[in-house]
């Protein structure tokens, strides 16, 4: 049998309903006042007048709770420059959940807030997203048809590998632009289309996009299914990852605290709970995972079947191998930070023969760490089909494996100057240090440093304008 | 229809079988030699003589592969001091998988090795583990009965909260020692049993254990089920976590590379693939998660139902909130690093009223980072039942939430001197710095620093000996 509510409890409930008629709460004992405040919040009855009433009591515990929940009087909000629909919705979502007042710029300024806001892609306009596909194979019909229900509402930028001579086979019903070698030559001119051969062709799409978000998936990947057999909307998940804050300065053991059903755990400092802007979302792979050629050659039967239902912010200063297979990023935040710079001498058209994304990813993580941006890893998965023979690649390409032994100590020690305040500055600074320190080790690094400087020039000329460069 | 094997392929297969009769391989073209080598490995035909045959060819690619796989001639192994059964088995497992030779001390020295070794608890003797339970409630019958099938083969140390006056109710059929207030007083003498009140009573168990591994689970937790409805053996998972290497210096996007079905991803440096000793395994919670009182009070319906099938090494220098609810550690590696030092003035008997584990965990992570040990988080989950009222606790305890705002910047900047080479040294150094820097902020930190120094003394006197201190 349920215990009947106490007289006190009923009185407090009654007080919540009639708060607007009460002019002074200061005579209430502390514990009743706190209870009244919590019930007011839960009942969605906190408005500006009621808040003033509680503040006027001057009671420590209530003031602390107000501060911890980042409840504020409405001010005319000074919107930050990157305030957008996502934040506006987050504001509303937050208000709906907590019925309290706050200024959105405080949320962005790392002030104290309980993360009740939940975001999903529906709040982002489809027109804010470009899906960039590098076409390494001519027949894209099965690829695009399998992705149709997920990507057809977005604009697609398809960049044909300049080395691929055949004409692309693209099914009807997509909003897309296709760029071929002649388009690349016409637009980048003297930079030459060799910059964009093989997997690097996608970077041409990154260069000419004018959208806030870019999502890019290799053309040998297909929509995956989760543990329940449901098809995964990788685009929606990437956008959720990018539009909810990241938490690089303290690890949350229950993974993404902004997901439905999760939160920050005990001990997580309140001042870090608002997080920072998510700049990159690195998705994963079921079936054929992104292993290197030696691993896959030695374990030829190895397939990834473990669906880990998590998104993690990779902590600041933790190094990681960012794969370009299934990736999304905030183009406005990342600027020219994703680039094709490190070319292996025997680079091929299979992922395990390339390092351009790993190198660019190491730079991107260093830039994000320096600028206080977040990088997430985990969901969404894509289903990666077989392509190529690891043993054949192993015969051909070993350089990448060896280079990482030099790359990692470099990035463990690299520090960017405080004067580097934009992604563009950071890339130029990294290029300079790479040339000085790694250039002595292997000429591939000098060439990478030069390509990074070239890339920033190209990006300034073509990529950074506000109107399409095409 | 399957393509029939080529004549070359058949020839290579034949050569694998007859390798022991071949005296020279140097005339073979590079690609055939490499193929032959890979097939020899896969067929388990690599022995010392055959290895010599391949090395004698002097071919770059084969030599590189031999190096990358850490294949070595058998030397009389110089065993490191912490070489134990786990490593011996890992050696055998590795050999079984790769049929090659290596010295175990090289694996510990971060030399190059492909992580083919898989470990599980069956290789650890049950006698190497103590399960430490702090009894905050007198009736342990349902707790122990629910855990019976998982923990009954291990030795249990049950420490009764000195503030708990009733006699414990413990069912039959366990190998255990119970310690009460009078035992604590007798053993720690002048240190006094107040050190060990409430949740801190478990630390008495950490002090007197002589086992290599300690596993500790709060007495309001029960075995959980995975997504398939199978009961989780939390002890087995903790031991697996502790006996497989950790990878704190580079983040592996496919989580624990040592798990069955997983590996290191492309771009992961080979020199870091052997990992480091795992010193701590921090498990998670289904149902009532380890949230703080404000979060749980505001989201009274919030329960954790997401089972994330992953174990992660928390990267070096990433700060984290280590919870003491469901934890395991290598006692030999951690020494006196887990201690009850930070006592809140209004600390209570509910987890959200305590900070002792969070504080000790911050210190432990700093020590592990300094000593090059790994901390893992994720599996296993336990099912945490309801206890206490978050709103009642919220009325009582706010100090912990406020302290974290001071604790985090401190640990972000703390650096231990190179002269601190043991866990013991590190704790003393941290205590010194806490006193100097945080002591000025709040006397609770000075008291914590003093308790840490006291704890190390106690640990030296009672805990660090090789025979039980009881």
Interface residues (C-beta under 8 A of the other chain):
Chain A: X30 X31 X34 X35 X38 X41 X42 X61 X64 X65 X68 X69 X98 X114 X116 X227 X249 X250 X251 X252 X253 X254 X255 X259 X261 X262 X263 X264 X265 X266 X267 X268 X269 X270 X271 X272 X282 X284 X289 X290 X291 X292 X294 X295 X297 X298 X299 X302 X303 X304 X305 X306 X307 X308 X309 X310 X312 X314 X315 X316 X317 X318 X319 X320 X321 X322 X323 X351 X352 X355 X358 X361 X377 X391 X394 X395 X398 X400 X401 X402 X404 X405 X407 X408 X412
Chain B: X30 X31 X34 X35 X38 X41 X42 X61 X64 X65 X68 X69 X98 X114 X116 X227 X249 X250 X251 X253 X254 X255 X259 X261 X262 X263 X264 X265 X266 X267 X268 X269 X270 X271 X272 X282 X284 X289 X290 X291 X292 X294 X295 X297 X298 X299 X302 X303 X304 X305 X306 X307 X308 X309 X310 X312 X314 X315 X316 X317 X318 X319 X320 X321 X322 X323 X351 X352 X355 X358 X361 X377 X391 X394 X395 X398 X400 X401 X402 X404 X405 X407 X408 X412
